[in-house]
Amino acid sequence: MDSAALKSEIKRLLIEALDLRHKTEAEIDDDAPLFGEGLKLDSLDALQLAVALEERYGIEIPDDAEGRRVFASVSAIAAYVASRR
Amino acid sequence: MIERVAVTGIGAVSALGIGADATFDGVIAGRRGFRAVTLFDAADARCRIAAEVRRLDPELVASPEEAADFSRTDSMALVAAAEALARAGARDGRLGVILGGTTGGMLETEHGLLAGPLDRVDPRRVARLLSHPLDVTTQRIARLAGGAQRCSTLCAACSSSALAIAQGLAWLRAGSVDCVLAGGADGLCRLTFFGFDALGALDNEPCRPFDSGRRGLGLGEGAAFLCLEREGAARARGAEILAFLSGAAAGAEAHHITHPEPSGARAAELIRRALAGAGLEPSELDYVNAHGTGTVQNDTMEARALHAALGEHAQRVLVSSTKGHVGHTLGAAGALEAVITVLAIHRGIAPATAGLETPEDPTLGHVLGTARSVPLRAAASCSFGFGGTGAVLVFESASTPLRVRSQARVERVVVTGIAGIGPIGELTPGNVERFLESAASAPGGPLEPAPITLLDAERSRRFDTHAALVTQLAGQALVRAAVGPGGVGLVAGTAFGSVERSVRFILRAADRGVRRANPAEFPHLVASAASGNASIYLGLTGAVLSVSDDATSAEAAVATAVDALRLGGAPAFVAGAAEGFDPVVAEILGPLVTAEGSVLRSEGGGFLVVELESAARARVATRVAQLEGPWPLASAFPAPWPRDRERALVLVATPRERALAALNASAWSTCPRRSVLRASGYHEAVSGLSLAAAATLVGLGAAAEVLVVSSSERSDWVTLFREPETAR
């Protein structure tokens, strides 16, 4: 899967797993922050997202500084997923 | 001056033993109740220990036939309630029963769900599934006590049973009953265990409240009750007074569904309000039984709150959490810790915090190591929960001298805002007549268009239909009343809450593994999630709770709000009921069948803003109607006679025989009767919509007086709306 397709898939996953029904794929910027600003996600979303990514891609997101870097943006998640598959 | 409220009975069931003394002795001995979970398979969870109750025997208090139908929560509740009643001894007069809890018969619901598909239903399983509503336990306690004049079932997450005890104080001060059995019960179940596990909130070692190395909470289960009565009655019958319940305060943070407000400012305000209500200075407090869960967030917040509320005295006051002994018993925690606090005062011994070695905040007066024998004159018990709900109770020694206290205000209550919704749309003064058409026939199923349309999509993204309905209706009613949210309380009635969502959570955890349970979903499954979510969305900081009384939950909610208003608990309350269409409930219960035919299940509800008349006059608010009641329907018809039958109307929310017979025997028998049932379809919050319609009719001048009669299988209520008086 190429990078654009993977990012698009991750955006759909975000919308579905985090109840972001009011957002469309196009409205989520590849490099915008997901937590605090941007999509304004919180710590509950981080837990939920970790479960969703683990389920979809079979990868574990560490609960530490590295995990926080992975969750920085859609691009960062995509890069992590690509590197672990 | 008003009388003090005495604690004359206590009962408890916990992991440390069956009985209040057994529990307290275990706490004082430093025993800890945690062991590997046995009630269900927790092998794949991050945490695998809990403080389970052992040797629970419901046949101590019930026949084997009755006990066979009990949920685990029922059994614990009845054993603890029976102990409290026995310890209080012979009493007479009107009894009130108030139960706080969160998951009721969930463990049995889970057994049923995991046994096979819903369509092959064994009647016994249906009975079990329907024992999920919390108020079933309340009714069983009332039967055990030989009947009760008034019952209430409430949920405010982990502060549920503290709020139940606060409500008991309100009932006794208002004089509506002579004795109150108030407490809580919560059995361990997969939903809460896997839910907290998914949040990463559980410590797989026994928890360490307030310790700098704490890693989370430890779940427990249990039940506890207090028998409360006015001092005069207790002394007259020679009852032993264990302690006085001197003050109580409840409120909300309007901050976040799982995270406490970090500064502790709201919690501090509750502690100050509870002390002020008891007529105590902070320096007079000798002991605090803290909420102290062992999570990083709670314990830091709570330490800050104690400093903010008590000032320098926070260093001297003895502080401990007993969750390291009995675990966090969720809905039962407030009552279990109240029982421990009462015994601490009664025996003059302050428990230590089990698991606490290195306090994160060494400036707080922690009880470290072993329990300390010291006379305790006054003590507070603190409870906080999901959604930002909280309550603080203040107890005093039975030997404290009498102090002058302010009188509870028995003042008129008025309605200043109304909101209602049904399948034909929003209830407004312009369309109330359409809601009352007898020939109308509502479609069943969910509302169209979705009721969530008025809410901000981003802020309400995790709301289910029930939470959306409560938030939207409460918000609309407040806007119409022109009341700002600060200090305003919310009481939301619901019979079922979100059954479908809970079912989905449990089935997912079973199908895909405990580690795949949805962490973000879990905080929205507790019965008070809707009121918690609504309070955060709307910024409400008064007491926030959900109440459950089947199809009369709206009346129970409004009555709770009225009692709290008269105690000065908030400037205004928004109260009512809403029920979302739930496919699981619809499948099990089907349509409502009445003498006139069957009515399909739908969704909707109604809320009212209620204020003391003086408060409404002071802010020059439009008083839509004067509110009398709601009264539970007992032997004598509680509502006054209609002043003018030509201009009086009766709204029958749900036509059931017992309530109709009482109505037919009353002075209201010849007044015209109408109902919203045909236009709204049936759900358990039809009575909320009926209250809203009745207040609207009075506000329009379409009727001078409207009496609403509501009934369920378990209880009947009447509520009267009258034109507000214009003369001062």
HADDOCK unambig.tbl for C-alpha pairs under 7 A between the chains (distance, minus, plus):
assign (segid A and resid 19 and name CA) (segid B and resid 461 and name CA) 5.65 0.50 0.50
assign (segid A and resid 19 and name CA) (segid B and resid 462 and name CA) 6.16 0.50 0.50
assign (segid A and resid 20 and name CA) (segid B and resid 461 and name CA) 6.37 0.50 0.50
assign (segid A and resid 22 and name CA) (segid B and resid 457 and name CA) 5.85 0.50 0.50
assign (segid A and resid 22 and name CA) (segid B and resid 458 and name CA) 6.66 0.50 0.50
assign (segid A and resid 44 and name CA) (segid B and resid 519 and name CA) 6.79 0.50 0.50
assign (segid A and resid 44 and name CA) (segid B and resid 520 and name CA) 5.24 0.50 0.50
assign (segid A and resid 45 and name CA) (segid B and resid 520 and name CA) 6.40 0.50 0.50
assign (segid A and resid 47 and name CA) (segid B and resid 199 and name CA) 6.93 0.50 0.50
assign (segid A and resid 47 and name CA) (segid B and resid 519 and name CA) 6.25 0.50 0.50
assign (segid A and resid 48 and name CA) (segid B and resid 518 and name CA) 6.23 0.50 0.50
assign (segid A and resid 48 and name CA) (segid B and resid 519 and name CA) 5.60 0.50 0.50
assign (segid A and resid 48 and name CA) (segid B and resid 520 and name CA) 5.68 0.50 0.50
assign (segid A and resid 51 and name CA) (segid B and resid 516 and name CA) 5.96 0.50 0.50
